[in-house]
Amino acid sequence: MPYTTFKTVSVALAMAGFAVAPARAEDAAAQPAPAQAQAQAYAVHGQATLTVQHVGDFASPYVGANSLTPRQTQETVDVTLDIGLRPWDGAEIWANPEIDQGFGLSNTLGAAGFPSAEAYKVGNKHPYFKLQRLFARQTIALGGAALALDAGANQLRGTTTANRIVITAGKIGVGDVFDTNKFAHDPRGDFLNWSLADTGSYDYAANAWGYSYGVAAEWYQGAWTARAGLFNLSRVPNGVALESDFSQNEIVVEGEHRHHIAGRDGTLRLTLFRNRGQFSRFDDAVALATTTGQPIDLALTRRRMSRAGVAFNGEQDVTANLGVFVRAGTTDGAIETYDFTDIDRTFAIGAALKGKAWGRPQDTLAIAGVVNGISAAHQRFLAAGGISVLVGDGRLPHPGDEQIIEAYYAFRPVGWAAITLDFQRITNPGYNRDRGPANVVGARFHAGF
């Protein structure tokens, strides 16, 4: 492990010493409230996560600019403080300063379903600082049963009602509000693969670190929730800087239904998005390169257009210890991906089992499989030597769907810390049947206070 990793972990432990209360999102769930809970006026939480991944040898007859390469090990570290304040009843203001360090495998390139959602598109061997979130939230009670909101990461303890409106504005991750799933959405605690942490074809607005400026509104009514949001895209596709005036934007709407099957909780979500900005069609870029004899460059054929898609995800408790989930989605594969990853269609299914059966009720054993695909136009672009968001081997003579299996075991010796062993097998990385399969083994160390 390099010196910079030891240095960052030391910072993590120091920051953790000033943090209080659990920091995992699951700890902040809303629960029925038989009595009024005392509202928190402020809170400070913290977390530190170290992830190490290694990919072994695999077939790699040629390599392009965005190829996953064999025989390498990389690590990432992130250390976060969640600082919250309640300025008035129902309101919260949160800031998430963060220190990051490290790289994903091949500098977070080479697989559309990239194996670590703890790896940003921007890496650095030295620790650096980012203010990842800075937002305000207002909850407006509309009546119904009293509901306790537990203290947790980016949520103050308090009481509201089952029927309510929640408005969030500022710098957040779009996935903080949309396309959530309790079994597959937290790379610090469950699956690591990008196309399991989120629906792979959902091209959500984000900078290279996964955050955007915008506003989201949620209306909870009985078993239903309706959500809508407006967010800035990055200034250029897959860029570091965000647009500031919504001239390039994402509109997203989502419907959610909560239900019970055989007395067990379940949730279904349908998410629709439309991105509007400077995009290129893949075939336009290929045609221009063919005419001029110059390398393919999507930037040369970008013009104002829209790209839309739909995502579905569901979660269901089967027993008190076993849960299952599914994700599926599709988008317009004739147009380039803007901010997430190179997936035009996806289907994922998985299950998570708590360790009560073997005397470890805090542990989790989970497995999932995902199939990602791209359009014929996207294949033609890659075959002609195009470089997309995460993939591009310089050619693609034998395209195929990217197929991923991920399994992990999370050992939780105490409530505030976990050690996870993770395995992923990526068949046809970058949609290329000439390369792979790549076996990725990893370990994750997480502590939250």
C-alpha positions, 0 to 999 in steps of 0.5 A, spaced: 500 500 500 503 506 498 505 512 503 499 516 500 494 511 502 497 510 509 497 518 510 489 518 508 487 513 512 490 516 518 486 523 516 480 518 516 481 516 523 483 523 525 476 525 522 472 519 525 474 521 532 470 528 531 464 524 528 458 521 532 452 517 530 452 512 524 453 514 517 450 509 513 444 511 509 440 505 511 440 508 518 436 514 516 430 510 515 423 513 516 420 509 522 412 509 525 413 514 531 408 512 536 410 518 540 414 525 538 421 524 537 426 530 539 428 534 533 436 534 533 438 542 532 445 539 529 449 533 527 456 531 525 457 524 522 463 521 518 465 515 514 472 513 511 472 507 506 478 504 503 477 500 497 483 495 494 481 491 487 486 487 483 485 484 476 489 478 474 491 476 467 486 475 461 485 475 454 488 482 451 490 481 444 490 489 443 489 495 447 486 502 446 486 508 449 480 506 454 482 499 455 482 495 461 489 492 462 491 485 465 495 484 472 494 491 476 492 493 483 489 499 485 486 503 491 481 508 493 480 512 499 475 517 501 473 520 508 467 524 509 464 529 514 456 530 514 455 536 517 448 538 518 444 544 521 436 545 522 435 553 521 427 552 523 422 547 523 422 542 518 429 545 514 436 542 514 442 544 511 448 539 510 455 540 507 459 534 505 467 536 505 471 530 503 478 528 502 479 523 496 485 519 493 487 513 489 485 511 482 480 505 479 483 500 475 486 503 468 484 510 471 477 508 471 476 505 464 475 499 460 468 496 462 462 500 462 459 496 468 466 499 472 467 494 478 468 500 483 463 505 484 468 508 489 472 510 484 471 517 481 473 518 473 478 523 476 484 520 480 490 522 484 495 519 488 495 524 493 489 526 497 485 532 495 479 536 498 472 536 495 466 539 497 461 534 494 455 536 497 452 542 499 444 543 500 438 545 503 432 540 505 425 542 507 420 537 509 412 539 509 408 535 513 401 534 510 398 529 515 397 522 516 401 517 521 406 520 525 413 518 522 420 518 526 426 520 522 432 517 525 439 520 525 444 518 520 448 521 514 445 527 511 438 526 516 437 530 522 433 526 527 426 528 528 418 527 526 414 528 520 408 525 517 407 519 512 404 524 507 409 530 506 412 534 501 420 534 501 424 539 497 431 538 496 436 544 493 443 545 492 449 540 490 447 533 491 448 526 487 442 525 483 442 518 486 441 521 493 433 522 491 432 518 484 433 510 482 435 508 490 434 501 492 436 498 499 440 492 496 444 495 491 445 503 491 451 504 496 458 502 494 460 503 501 456 498 504 453 493 498 455 492 491 461 495 488 459 495 480 457 501 477 451 498 473 449 495 480 449 501 484 445 505 479 441 503 473 446 502 468 443 506 462 440 511 467 445 517 464 444 521 470 447 529 471 453 529 474 460 532 474 466 527 474 465 525 481 458 524 481 454 530 483 450 536 480 447 542 482 439 542 482 433 541 485 428 535 487 421 535 489 418 529 492 410 528 494 409 522 499 402 520 499 400 513 502 403 508 499 405 512 493 411 517 492 412 522 486 418 525 484 421 530 479 428 534 479 431 539 474 439 538 474 445 541 471 449 537 466 456 537 465 459 543 461 461 538 456 460 530 456 463 526 461 466 533 464 469 536 470 465 542 470 458 543 471 453 547 467 451 553 471 445 556 468 441 550 466 442 551 459 444 544 459 440 540 463 436 534 465 429 533 467 427 527 471 421 524 474 419 518 478 414 514 481 414 509 487 409 504 490 410 501 496 407 494 498 407 488 502 407 481 499 406 475 504 407 481 510 414 483 507 416 490 504 417 491 497 418 497 493 417 499 485 420 505 482 419 507 475 424 513 473 424 517 466 429 522 464 431 527 459 437 530 457 438 536 453 445 539 451 450 539 446 450 531 444 453 528 438 450 522 434 455 516 433 453 515 426 455 523 424 461 522 428 463 516 424 461 519 417 465 525 418 471 521 420 470 517 414 469 523 409 475 527 412 480 521 413 481 524 420 480 520 427 473 520 430 471 526 434 465 526 437 466 534 439 466 535 432 459 533 430 455 535 437 449 540 436 443 541 441 439 535 442 435 531 447 436 524 449 431 520 453 431 514 457 427 510 462 429 505 468 425 501 473 428 498 479 424 494 484 426 491 491 422 485 495 423 482 502 422 475 501 424 473 509 426 477 515 433 476 512 433 475 505 431 480 500 431 480 492 432 486 487 431 487 480 434 493 475 432 494 468 433 500 463 434 503 456 436 509 453 437 512 446 443 508 444 444 512 437 446 518 441 452 519 445 452 518 453 453 524 457 455 524 464 454 516 466 457 510 462 456 507 456 450 503 457 444 503 452 440 497 455 441 493 462 438 488 466 440 486 473 438 481 478 440 479 485 439 477 492 442 479 499 442 474 505 443 477 512 448 472 516 443 470 522 443 463 519 450 462 521 450 466 527 452 473 524 446 477 523 450 483 522 453 480 516 451 480 509 452 475 503 450 477 496 450 476 489 448 479 483 448 478 475 448 484 470 447 484 462 449 491 459 448 492 452 449 498 446 446 500 440 448 498 433 450 505 432 454 505 438 458 498 436 459 502 429 462 507 433 467 503 437 469 499 431 471 505 427 476 506 433 471 511 437 473 513 444 467 513 449 466 515 456 469 509 459 470 504 453 474 504 447 479 498 445 481 502 438 476 497 434 471 492 435 471 486 430 467 482 435 462 485 439 458 482 445 454 484 451 458 485 457 456 480 462 458 481 470 457 477 476 458 480 483 458 477 489 461 479 496 461 478 503 460 484 508 463 482 515 461 487 520 464 486 527 461 492 530 455 496 528 460 502 525 465 498 521 465 493 516 470 489 512 468 486 505 471 481 500 468 482 493 469 478 487 467 480 480 467 476 473 466 481 467 465 477 460 466 481 454 469 488 458 468 494 453 463 489 449 469 486 446 468 478 445 476 478 443 478 481 451 477 478 457 473 475 461 476 479 467 476 477 474 476 482 479 478 481 486 477 486 492 477 488 499 473 494 502 474 497 509 469 502 511 467 505 518 462 510 519 460 514 526 
